[in-house]
Amino acid sequence: MKRLTVAKSGGDFTSIQEAVNSLPKNNTEWVEILIKPGFYHEKLEVEIPYIHFTGEDAEKTYISFHQGASTILPDGSRSGTFRSYTAFFGAHDLTAENLTFENAAGPGNIAGQSLAMYADGDRIVFRKCRFLGYQDTIFTGPLPPASIIPNSFSGPREDAPRSNGRQYYEDCYIRGDVDFIFGSATAYFKGCEIFSKKRGGKGQPGGYITAASTAEGQEYGYIFHSCRFSSDNDPETVYLGRPWRNFAHTAIINCYLGEHIRQEGWHNWNKAEAEKTVRYEEYGNEGPGASLEDRPSWIRRITQTQAEGYTVENVLGGDDSWNPLI
């Protein structure tokens, strides 16, 4: 495997984007970009496949930018959600490990939605990575078929065909407050810590963890398996999710749910009709937020057999097109 090194001094490149740009756009063989510890203040855009980004230590290797939806761009336009990303992974077959992706724009009531990662492709893998933000930390593309608010999809995939991709997150740390894991992809989260950050501002509610927009007829949306849901919020202030689109699918299996999780667990986003179409599923969870007693009637209490079907192989596919990280 070809290797390129990025370092503040002494590497092949001093920025990650320079290393990416050195590769052919039609790249067909795996390339490792080794990123030495440091703070890389850059807006990273990756649309070249077969790249493996490797850091030595996620807590010492930061990719950070500070653009929020409210940011005014040089042309005078407002950034909006889908141009606010710190990193855009817009190709198939991309992997990253031991890295921190941060959007440092600030809380949503100040900066608006601010993506640390915009991932829109098939066979995208993150291992031992950290994703730090506030509102809308990770967007798992594709975009829904159409926007509800005109021009709200402005960004790199606004006019692109929608294609459901598969994403895998293992042993990652994901931090945010409102809808901080959202989108339409099939995404599997295994052994991750999902941290709900306390919101700033007087009278701010606790927030929402997921906002899936799973397409109608799509078998899988978000699967959280053996994860830990933690927080610095007050008890019973955070929802597990709400449906960005009405066919949202989220399954939480064998996870620990902290005391910050509301006893009702889920919110319908004030869309009563969504209660008939969403698939919010729970099984085998533990912790003070895991009780199903006060969950609404439209939440699915799946069986052990159904839960056992949510393996990585079943959800993401076991074909040999996946790289060795799976």
C-alpha positions in Angstrom: 0.0 0.0 0.0 1.3 3.4 -0.9 1.8 5.7 2.1 1.9 9.5 2.3 2.8 11.3 5.5 1.3 14.6 6.7 3.0 16.5 9.5 3.5 20.1 10.6 7.1 19.5 9.9 9.1 16.7 8.3 6.3 15.0 6.3 5.5 14.6 2.7 2.9 17.3 3.1 2.0 19.9 5.8 -1.8 19.7 5.2 -4.1 16.8 4.8 -5.9 18.4 1.8 -2.6 18.7 -0.1 -2.0 15.0 0.4 -5.5 14.2 -0.9 -5.1 16.5 -3.9 -1.9 14.7 -4.9 -3.8 11.6 -5.8 -5.5 10.9 -9.1 -9.3 11.5 -9.1 -9.9 8.0 -10.5 -7.7 6.3 -7.9 -8.2 2.5 -7.9 -5.7 1.3 -5.2 -5.7 1.8 -1.5 -3.4 4.7 -0.3 -2.7 5.4 3.4 -2.4 9.0 4.5 -0.6 8.9 7.8 -1.3 12.0 9.9 1.1 12.9 12.6 -0.1 14.5 15.8 -1.0 18.1 15.6 -3.8 20.6 15.1 -4.9 20.8 11.4 -7.1 23.8 10.9 -8.5 23.0 7.6 -11.8 22.3 5.7 -11.2 18.9 4.3 -12.9 17.7 1.1 -12.4 14.2 -0.1 -14.0 12.9 -3.3 -11.2 10.4 -4.2 -11.8 6.7 -3.3 -9.6 4.2 -1.6 -8.0 6.4 1.0 -7.2 5.3 4.5 -6.6 8.1 6.9 -4.6 7.1 9.9 -3.7 9.1 13.0 -1.4 8.0 15.8 -3.7 9.2 18.6 -7.2 10.7 18.2 -6.8 13.0 21.3 -3.6 14.5 19.8 -4.6 14.7 16.1 -7.3 17.3 15.4 -8.9 18.2 12.1 -10.8 21.3 13.0 -12.7 24.1 11.4 -15.2 26.7 12.7 -18.0 27.2 10.1 -21.6 27.2 11.1 -24.9 27.5 9.2 -25.0 31.1 10.3 -21.6 31.9 8.9 -21.6 34.5 6.1 -19.4 33.3 3.2 -17.1 35.6 1.1 -19.8 35.8 -1.7 -22.3 37.2 0.9 -24.4 34.1 1.1 -25.3 32.2 4.3 -23.4 29.0 4.7 -26.4 26.8 5.7 -26.1 23.4 7.2 -24.6 21.4 4.3 -21.8 23.7 3.6 -20.7 24.0 7.2 -18.7 20.8 7.4 -15.2 20.4 8.7 -14.7 17.3 6.7 -16.6 16.1 3.6 -16.2 12.4 2.7 -17.9 12.2 -0.7 -16.5 9.0 -2.3 -16.9 5.3 -1.8 -14.2 3.2 0.0 -12.9 5.7 2.6 -11.6 4.8 6.1 -10.3 6.8 9.0 -9.0 5.9 12.4 -7.4 7.5 15.4 -8.5 11.0 14.4 -10.6 13.8 15.8 -13.0 15.7 13.5 -14.2 18.9 15.2 -16.5 21.8 14.2 -15.5 24.6 16.6 -18.2 27.1 15.5 -20.0 26.8 18.8 -23.5 26.1 20.1 -26.5 26.0 17.7 -28.1 29.1 19.3 -25.0 31.0 18.2 -23.6 29.3 15.1 -26.5 27.3 13.8 -26.0 23.8 12.6 -22.3 22.9 12.3 -21.1 19.6 10.8 -17.9 18.0 12.0 -18.4 15.3 9.3 -20.5 15.1 6.2 -20.2 11.5 5.0 -22.0 10.5 1.7 -20.7 7.4 0.0 -20.7 3.6 0.3 -18.3 1.6 2.4 -17.1 4.4 4.7 -15.5 3.3 7.9 -14.5 5.1 11.0 -12.6 3.4 13.9 -11.5 5.0 17.1 -12.3 8.5 15.9 -13.8 11.4 17.8 -16.5 13.7 16.4 -16.9 16.9 18.3 -19.7 19.5 17.7 -23.0 20.8 19.0 -26.0 20.8 16.6 -25.7 18.3 13.7 -22.3 16.9 14.4 -22.4 14.0 11.9 -24.5 14.0 8.7 -24.8 10.5 7.2 -25.8 11.2 3.6 -27.6 11.1 1.3 -29.9 14.0 1.6 -33.6 13.3 1.6 -35.2 13.5 -1.9 -36.4 17.0 -1.4 -36.0 19.9 1.1 -38.9 21.1 3.1 -37.4 24.6 3.4 -36.4 26.1 0.0 -32.7 26.2 -0.7 -31.9 24.5 2.6 -29.9 21.8 0.9 -27.3 24.1 -0.6 -24.0 22.2 -0.6 -21.9 19.6 -2.4 -24.7 17.1 -3.0 -27.7 19.5 -3.5 -28.4 18.4 -7.1 -26.7 14.9 -7.0 -28.6 11.7 -7.4 -29.5 10.1 -4.0 -27.9 6.8 -3.3 -28.0 5.0 0.0 -24.6 4.3 1.3 -23.3 2.0 4.1 -21.2 3.4 7.0 -19.6 1.8 9.9 -18.5 3.4 13.2 -16.5 1.4 15.7 -15.2 2.5 19.1 -15.9 6.1 18.3 -16.7 9.1 20.5 -19.5 11.3 19.2 -20.5 14.5 21.0 -23.3 17.0 20.3 -26.6 18.3 21.5 -29.4 18.5 18.9 -29.9 16.0 16.1 -26.2 15.3 16.2 -26.4 12.1 14.3 -28.7 12.6 11.3 -29.3 11.6 7.7 -30.5 8.8 5.4 -27.6 6.3 5.3 -27.5 2.8 6.6 -25.0 3.3 9.5 -23.9 0.8 12.1 -22.5 2.1 15.4 -20.6 -0.5 17.4 -19.1 0.0 20.8 -19.3 3.8 20.5 -19.8 6.5 23.2 -22.6 8.8 22.3 -22.3 11.9 24.5 -25.1 14.4 24.7 -23.6 17.8 25.6 -25.5 20.2 27.8 -27.0 23.0 25.8 -26.2 26.6 26.5 -28.8 29.4 26.8 -31.4 29.9 29.4 -34.4 27.6 29.2 -32.8 25.3 26.5 -34.2 21.8 26.6 -31.8 18.8 26.7 -31.8 18.0 23.0 -32.1 15.0 20.6 -29.5 12.4 19.7 -30.7 11.1 16.3 -32.7 12.5 13.5 -32.9 9.8 10.9 -34.3 10.4 7.4 -34.4 6.7 6.3 -36.0 6.4 2.9 -39.3 4.6 2.5 -38.6 1.0 1.7 -35.0 1.1 2.9 -34.5 -1.9 5.2 -32.0 -0.4 7.6 -31.3 3.1 9.0 -29.3 3.5 12.2 -28.2 0.6 14.4 -26.5 1.2 17.7 -25.1 -2.0 19.2 -23.2 -2.2 22.5 -22.8 1.5 22.7 -22.8 3.8 25.8 -25.1 6.9 25.9 -23.7 9.4 28.3 -24.1 13.1 29.1 -23.5 16.1 31.3 -27.2 17.0 31.1 -29.7 16.9 33.9 -31.7 13.7 34.3 -34.5 12.9 31.9 -33.8 15.8 29.5 -32.6 14.2 26.3 -34.6 12.2 23.6 -33.0 9.3 21.8 -34.4 10.5 18.5 -37.0 12.2 16.4 -37.9 11.6 12.7 -36.4 14.1 10.2 -38.4 12.2 7.7 -41.4 10.0 8.5 -39.8 6.6 7.7 -37.0 7.0 10.2 -35.4 3.8 11.4 -33.3 3.6 14.5 -32.5 0.5 16.6 -30.8 0.5 19.9 -29.6 -2.9 21.1 -27.6 -4.0 24.1 -26.6 -0.4 25.0 -26.2 1.5 28.2 -28.6 4.5 28.5 -27.7 7.0 31.1 -30.1 9.0 33.3 -30.2 11.9 30.9 -32.5 9.9 28.6 -36.2 10.8 29.0 -38.5 8.1 30.1 -40.6 8.4 27.0 -37.4 8.0 25.0 -38.6 9.3 21.6 -40.3 12.4 20.1 -42.6 12.4 17.0 -41.4 16.0 16.0 -45.0 17.1 16.3 -45.9 14.9 13.3 -48.6 12.5 14.5 -48.6 10.8 11.1 -45.0 9.7 11.6 -46.0 7.5 14.5 -47.5 5.1 11.9 -44.4 4.8 9.8 -41.3 5.3 12.0 -39.4 2.2 13.2 -37.9 3.0 16.6 -36.7 -0.3 18.1 -35.1 -1.2 21.4 -33.9 -4.5 22.9 -31.6 -5.6 25.8 -30.6 -2.1 27.0 -29.4 -1.3 30.5 -29.1 1.8 32.7 -31.5 4.3 34.2 -32.7 5.5 30.8 -33.4 2.1 29.4 -36.8 1.4 31.0 -39.5 0.7 28.4 -42.4 1.2 30.8 -43.1 4.8 29.8 -42.2 4.5 26.1 -45.0 5.5 23.7 -47.1 2.8 22.1 -45.6 3.4 18.7 -42.1 2.3 19.8 -41.2 -1.3 18.8 -40.1 -3.7 21.5 -38.3 -6.2 19.4 -37.7 -9.8 20.3 -34.3 -11.5 21.0 -34.5 -13.2 17.6 -35.1 -9.9 15.8 -32.3 -8.3 17.7 -29.9 -11.1 16.9 -30.6 -10.4 13.2 -29.0 -6.9 13.5 -25.4 -8.1 13.0 -22.8 -6.1 11.1 -22.9 -8.7 8.3 -26.7 -8.6 7.9 -27.0 -4.9 8.0 -23.9 -3.9 6.0 -23.4 -7.0 3.9 -20.5 -9.4 4.2 -19.2 -9.2 0.6 -15.5 -8.9 0.0 -15.8 -5.4 -1.3 -15.4 -4.1 2.3 -11.9 -3.4 3.3 -10.2 -5.3 6.2 -11.3 -2.8 8.8 -14.8 -4.4 8.8 
